[in-house]
Amino acid sequence: MPRLTNQQYLANSCWLRGIWFCNLKTLYAVLPVQHQIDLHAYFAPTKELTDEERIDHRKIISRDFPDLPARAGRYYSRMQDLYDEAIQFANGDMHLIGSGAGFVDTVSTTPAPDPVIAQRAQPGLDENQDKAANATETG
């Protein structure tokens, strides 16, 4: 797989920001929570950063978590596929995509015979909140 250039990284971050801030957050909910967390950790779509700051963020997070760029790249591709599926499902009506309007349930449950509960990760949780959330889920 070709290495992601800084320009492509910025474009991908911008696209994910658009999904997040243009009321299309429901697309994130189709991904497993850990995949959402990885996308947020690597691309930082909810953070208000300059291009320079965003590239610095990429360098630091890639150094600290060397396998994150590859994982986040796969999840980014999945988000693009989900977006394309949602556009097709809603016949191009962005309001239907933004509301979820059955798309999240359809995509989330299609591969698995058991019901799937879609969740959307909340970016920006500190470590204690994250631990508390995990403790509630498991206990």
C-alpha positions in Angstrom: 0.0 0.0 0.0 1.5 3.4 -0.9 2.5 5.7 1.9 0.1 8.4 2.7 1.5 11.9 1.8 0.9 14.8 4.1 -1.4 16.4 1.5 -3.5 13.2 1.3 -3.5 13.0 5.1 -4.8 16.5 5.3 -7.5 15.8 2.7 -8.5 12.6 4.6 -8.7 14.5 7.9 -10.8 17.2 6.2 -13.2 14.7 4.8 -13.6 13.0 8.2 -14.2 16.5 9.7 -16.8 17.1 7.1 -18.6 13.9 8.0 -18.4 14.7 11.7 -19.5 18.4 11.5 -22.0 18.1 8.7 -24.4 16.0 10.8 -23.3 12.7 9.2 -22.0 11.3 12.5 -24.2 8.4 12.2 -21.8 6.9 9.7 -19.2 6.6 12.5 -21.7 4.6 14.5 -21.5 1.8 11.9 -17.9 1.1 12.8 -16.9 -0.7 16.0 -16.1 1.8 18.7 -12.4 0.9 18.8 -12.2 1.6 15.0 -13.8 5.0 15.7 -11.3 5.7 18.5 -8.4 4.9 16.1 -9.8 7.2 13.4 -10.1 10.0 15.9 -6.7 9.3 17.4 -4.9 9.4 14.0 -6.8 11.9 12.0 -8.1 14.1 14.9 -11.2 15.2 12.9 -12.8 16.9 15.8 -9.8 19.0 16.7 -9.4 22.5 15.4 -5.9 22.4 14.0 -3.9 24.3 11.4 -2.4 22.1 8.6 1.0 22.5 10.3 -0.4 21.4 13.6 -2.3 18.5 12.0 0.9 17.2 10.3 2.8 17.6 13.6 0.0 15.6 15.3 0.4 12.9 12.7 4.2 12.7 13.2 3.8 12.4 17.0 0.9 9.8 17.0 2.7 7.8 14.3 5.9 7.7 16.4 4.1 6.8 19.6 1.8 4.2 17.9 3.6 2.9 14.8 0.7 0.5 13.9 -2.0 3.1 14.1 -1.5 4.7 10.7 -2.2 1.4 8.9 -5.2 0.6 11.0 -6.6 4.1 10.7 -6.1 3.9 6.9 -8.2 0.7 6.7 -10.9 2.3 8.8 -10.8 5.4 6.7 -11.4 3.3 3.6 -14.3 1.6 5.3 -15.8 5.0 6.1 -15.6 6.0 2.5 -17.3 2.7 1.5 -20.0 3.4 4.2 -20.5 6.9 2.8 -20.9 5.5 -0.7 -23.4 2.9 0.5 -25.3 5.5 2.4 -25.5 7.8 -0.6 -26.9 4.9 -2.6 -29.3 3.8 0.2 -30.7 7.3 0.5 -30.8 8.0 -3.2 -28.5 11.0 -2.6 -30.7 12.6 0.0 -28.1 13.9 2.6 -30.9 14.5 5.2 -31.7 10.8 5.2 -28.0 10.0 5.7 -27.6 12.5 8.5 -30.6 11.2 10.4 -29.5 7.6 10.1 -33.0 6.8 8.7 -32.6 3.1 8.8 -29.2 3.0 7.1 -27.2 2.4 10.3 -29.4 -0.5 11.4 -29.3 -2.0 7.9 -25.6 -1.9 7.5 -24.8 -2.7 11.1 -26.9 -5.9 11.2 -26.5 -7.2 7.7 -23.2 -9.2 8.3 -24.3 -10.6 11.7 -27.4 -12.7 12.5 -27.6 -11.2 16.0 -28.8 -7.6 16.5 -26.0 -5.1 16.6 -26.2 -2.0 18.7 -24.5 0.9 16.9 -22.4 3.2 19.1 -20.6 6.4 18.4 -17.3 7.0 20.3 -17.1 10.3 22.0 -13.7 11.8 21.1 -11.8 13.6 23.8 -12.4 11.3 26.7 -9.6 11.5 29.2 -7.9 8.3 30.4 -10.0 8.1 33.6 -13.3 8.6 31.7 -12.2 5.9 29.3 -11.4 3.5 32.1 -14.7 4.2 33.8 -16.6 3.6 30.5 -14.8 0.3 30.0 -15.5 -0.8 33.6 -19.2 -0.1 33.1 -19.3 -2.1 29.9 -17.6 -5.1 31.4 -19.0 -5.1 34.9 
